[in-house]
Amino acid sequence: MIFRVLLSLFFSISLYAASDSLSSKVITTLEVGIYLPSISASISNISGDSDFKDDFGYNTAEATYLSADIQLAYDYAPNIAFGYFNMQDNATTTLSREVRVADTDFNSSISSQIDYQVFNLILYKDFRIKGQMKSLFGKAIYSGDLEFDVGLNTKLFMWKYEVQDLTKPTVSPSWIEVNELIALPYFAFRYHWYDFKFYSSVSALAFSSAKSTSYQYGVAFRVVDGLFLSVSYLSEEFKAVESRDTVDFQTDGYKLSVKYAF
């Protein structure tokens, strides 16, 4: 449901920003891609720690990714960006030891599934340093433009992990669900040089009941006017307590995407 709503919002932003009355005041960059992360995670409780790779059989996953970045050429008006990814994965494994999930002990063959969604809404202000033409070995070369962004990232993450004991198929599965809405500081750096854009960003918060860290760095290459191919490395991590379970979940991997700026 949320994916359909965000997709509708994604294309509504495109149409709105492309209107003639706004085209001279708005630069919009839309992105569609695939995220290929590895999973590093654990669940801790009174019985100890269980590992998603060693115990539950998870390693890598796939996720769809959408983003939009709207830069407004108005004084005192913040820029707006949002990013969203949706990851679903499942695994079947035979446990080598007893583990506990949501007050239920498992010590045999299990099947499990993960449903993980992250939504970032960012308000930020950009500070730019215009490049200059430099002479190098007798040739004029543009030094490139620098941009520094500072803002606030309102992050919503929705995570659910469900486990079914395969030796007891009539017993209802056990599950843990984490839904958190938190605000994090946001910092980004961008370097524009001819047809290349180098970028990085970070958001982190460690002083609330739910902790979160995310960072990204990558490069985009302009294929034709307004159309870019991008590759980046993205990391998303959260740590939250849900009932008697502490969930520490992290995805790290490459994101391949197409960007269109207008």
QUIMOZI-V128026 format. One record per residue. N is the residue number from 1. RES is the residue in three letters. SS is DSSP state (a for helix, b for strand, c for the rest). OMEGA is omega in radians with two decimals (none if undefined). NEAR is the number of other C-alpha atoms within 10 Angstrom. Layout:
<<N:RES:SS:OMEGA:NEAR> <N:RES:SS:OMEGA:NEAR>>
//
This chain:
<<1:MET:c:-3.11:5> <2:ILE:a:3.13:10> <3:PHE:a:3.14:14> <4:ARG:a:3.12:9> <5:VAL:a:-3.13:9> <6:LEU:a:3.11:17> <7:LEU:a:3.09:14> <8:SER:a:3.09:11> <9:LEU:a:-3.14:13> <10:PHE:a:-3.11:19> <11:PHE:a:3.07:13> <12:SER:a:3.08:12> <13:ILE:a:3.14:16> <14:SER:a:-3.10:17> <15:LEU:a:-3.12:10> <16:TYR:a:-3.09:14> <17:ALA:a:-3.10:22> <18:ALA:c:-3.13:16> <19:SER:c:-3.06:11> <20:ASP:c:-3.08:9> <21:SER:c:-3.09:10> <22:LEU:c:-2.96:13> <23:SER:c:-3.13:13> <24:SER:c:-3.07:12> <25:LYS:c:-3.03:13> <26:VAL:b:2.97:19> <27:ILE:b:-3.09:17> <28:THR:b:3.06:21> <29:THR:b:3.11:20> <30:LEU:b:-3.09:22> <31:GLU:b:3.03:20> <32:VAL:b:-3.10:18> <33:GLY:b:3.12:19> <34:ILE:b:-3.12:17> <35:TYR:b:-3.05:24> <36:LEU:b:-3.03:20> <37:PRO:b:2.84:22> <38:SER:b:-3.07:18> <39:ILE:b:3.05:18> <40:SER:b:-2.98:17> <41:ALA:b:3.10:20> <42:SER:b:2.99:20> <43:ILE:b:-3.13:23> <44:SER:b:3.07:18> <45:ASN:b:-3.06:18> <46:ILE:c:-3.13:10> <47:SER:c:-3.13:13> <48:GLY:b:-3.12:11> <49:ASP:b:2.99:17> <50:SER:b:-3.04:20> <51:ASP:b:-3.08:16> <52:PHE:c:3.12:17> <53:LYS:c:-3.05:15> <54:ASP:c:-3.07:14> <55:ASP:c:-2.99:17> <56:PHE:c:3.02:24> <57:GLY:c:3.11:17> <58:TYR:c:3.14:22> <59:ASN:c:3.14:16> <60:THR:b:-3.11:15> <61:ALA:c:3.05:16> <62:GLU:c:3.12:17> <63:ALA:b:3.00:18> <64:THR:b:-3.04:18> <65:TYR:b:3.06:19> <66:LEU:b:3.01:22> <67:SER:b:3.04:21> <68:ALA:b:3.14:24> <69:ASP:b:-3.08:19> <70:ILE:b:3.13:21> <71:GLN:b:-3.05:20> <72:LEU:b:-3.14:20> <73:ALA:c:3.10:14> <74:TYR:c:3.10:10> <75:ASP:c:3.05:6> <76:TYR:c:3.11:8> <77:ALA:c:3.13:12> <78:PRO:c:2.99:18> <79:ASN:b:-3.08:20> <80:ILE:b:3.07:17> <81:ALA:b:2.97:19> <82:PHE:b:3.09:20> <83:GLY:b:-3.09:20> <84:TYR:b:2.95:22> <85:PHE:b:-3.06:20> <86:ASN:b:-3.11:19> <87:MET:b:3.05:19> <88:GLN:b:-3.11:15> <89:ASP:b:3.11:16> <90:ASN:b:-3.12:16> <91:ALA:b:3.03:15> <92:THR:b:-3.08:16> <93:THR:b:3.03:16> <94:THR:b:-3.07:16> <95:LEU:c:3.10:16> <96:SER:c:3.11:12> <97:ARG:c:3.14:10> <98:GLU:c:3.09:13> <99:VAL:b:3.14:22> <100:ARG:b:3.08:19> <101:VAL:b:3.09:21> <102:ALA:c:3.09:19> <103:ASP:c:3.10:16> <104:THR:b:3.12:12> <105:ASP:b:3.11:13> <106:PHE:b:3.14:17> <107:ASN:c:-3.11:14> <108:SER:c:3.13:16> <109:SER:b:-3.13:16> <110:ILE:b:2.89:20> <111:SER:b:-3.11:17> <112:SER:b:3.11:21> <113:GLN:b:-3.14:18> <114:ILE:b:2.99:19> <115:ASP:b:-2.98:15> <116:TYR:b:3.12:19> <117:GLN:b:3.12:20> <118:VAL:b:3.11:17> <119:PHE:b:3.10:21> <120:ASN:b:3.02:21> <121:LEU:b:-2.97:18> <122:ILE:b:2.96:23> <123:LEU:b:-3.05:21> <124:TYR:b:3.06:22> <125:LYS:b:-3.12:19> <126:ASP:b:3.08:17> <127:PHE:b:-2.97:11> <128:ARG:b:3.04:13> <129:ILE:b:-3.09:11> <130:LYS:c:3.13:10> <131:GLY:c:-3.13:14> <132:GLN:c:3.05:12> <133:MET:b:3.13:11> <134:LYS:b:3.10:12> <135:SER:b:3.12:11> <136:LEU:b:-3.10:9> <137:PHE:c:3.08:7> <138:GLY:c:3.12:7> <139:LYS:b:3.12:9> <140:ALA:b:-3.12:11> <141:ILE:b:3.13:14> <142:TYR:b:-3.05:14> <143:SER:c:3.13:16> <144:GLY:c:-3.13:16> <145:ASP:b:3.10:16> <146:LEU:b:3.09:17> <147:GLU:b:3.07:15> <148:PHE:b:-3.10:18> <149:ASP:b:3.09:17> <150:VAL:b:-3.12:18> <151:GLY:b:-3.10:18> <152:LEU:b:3.13:17> <153:ASN:b:3.03:23> <154:THR:b:-3.00:17> <155:LYS:b:3.02:20> <156:LEU:b:3.03:16> <157:PHE:b:-3.11:18> <158:MET:b:-3.01:15> <159:TRP:b:3.10:19> <160:LYS:b:3.10:15> <161:TYR:b:-3.07:18> <162:GLU:b:-3.08:17> <163:VAL:b:3.10:23> <164:GLN:b:3.05:20> <165:ASP:b:-3.07:21> <166:LEU:c:3.08:17> <167:THR:c:3.13:11> <168:LYS:c:-3.03:12> <169:PRO:c:-3.14:10> <170:THR:c:3.13:9> <171:VAL:c:-3.13:10> <172:SER:c:3.13:10> <173:PRO:c:3.03:17> <174:SER:b:-3.10:17> <175:TRP:b:3.03:17> <176:ILE:b:3.14:20> <177:GLU:b:3.12:17> <178:VAL:b:3.05:18> <179:ASN:b:-3.07:14> <180:GLU:b:3.03:16> <181:LEU:b:-3.09:12> <182:ILE:b:3.10:16> <183:ALA:b:-3.08:18> <184:LEU:b:2.98:21> <185:PRO:b:-3.08:16> <186:TYR:b:3.08:21> <187:PHE:b:3.14:20> <188:ALA:b:3.10:19> <189:PHE:b:3.11:17> <190:ARG:b:3.11:20> <191:TYR:b:-3.10:20> <192:HIS:b:-3.13:18> <193:TRP:b:-3.08:16> <194:TYR:c:-3.10:13> <195:ASP:c:-3.12:12> <196:PHE:b:2.99:17> <197:LYS:b:3.07:18> <198:PHE:b:-3.04:17> <199:TYR:b:3.04:19> <200:SER:b:3.13:18> <201:SER:b:3.12:18> <202:VAL:b:2.99:18> <203:SER:b:-3.11:21> <204:ALA:b:3.08:19> <205:LEU:b:-3.10:17> <206:ALA:c:-3.05:12> <207:PHE:c:3.10:8> <208:SER:c:3.14:10> <209:SER:c:3.04:12> <210:ALA:c:-3.10:18> <211:LYS:b:-3.09:18> <212:SER:b:3.04:24> <213:THR:b:3.05:16> <214:SER:b:3.05:19> <215:TYR:b:-3.11:18> <216:GLN:b:2.99:19> <217:TYR:b:-3.08:19> <218:GLY:b:-3.13:18> <219:VAL:b:3.08:18> <220:ALA:b:-3.13:20> <221:PHE:b:-3.13:18> <222:ARG:b:3.12:17> <223:VAL:b:3.00:11> <224:VAL:b:-3.08:10> <225:ASP:c:3.09:10> <226:GLY:c:-3.08:11> <227:LEU:b:-3.08:17> <228:PHE:b:2.91:21> <229:LEU:b:-3.00:18> <230:SER:b:2.98:20> <231:VAL:b:-3.11:17> <232:SER:b:3.06:18> <233:TYR:b:-3.03:18> <234:LEU:b:3.07:21> <235:SER:b:3.08:18> <236:GLU:b:3.14:18> <237:GLU:b:2.96:18> <238:PHE:b:3.03:22> <239:LYS:b:-3.07:20> <240:ALA:b:3.10:19> <241:VAL:b:3.11:16> <242:GLU:b:-3.06:14> <243:SER:c:-3.13:12> <244:ARG:c:-3.10:14> <245:ASP:b:3.01:21> <246:THR:b:-3.08:17> <247:VAL:b:3.05:23> <248:ASP:b:-2.98:18> <249:PHE:b:-3.10:18> <250:GLN:b:3.00:19> <251:THR:b:3.12:21> <252:ASP:b:3.09:20> <253:GLY:b:-3.08:19> <254:TYR:b:3.08:18> <255:LYS:b:3.11:24> <256:LEU:b:-3.01:18> <257:SER:b:3.02:19> <258:VAL:b:3.11:17> <259:LYS:b:3.08:20> <260:TYR:b:-3.11:17> <261:ALA:b:3.10:17> <262:PHE:c:none:15>>
//
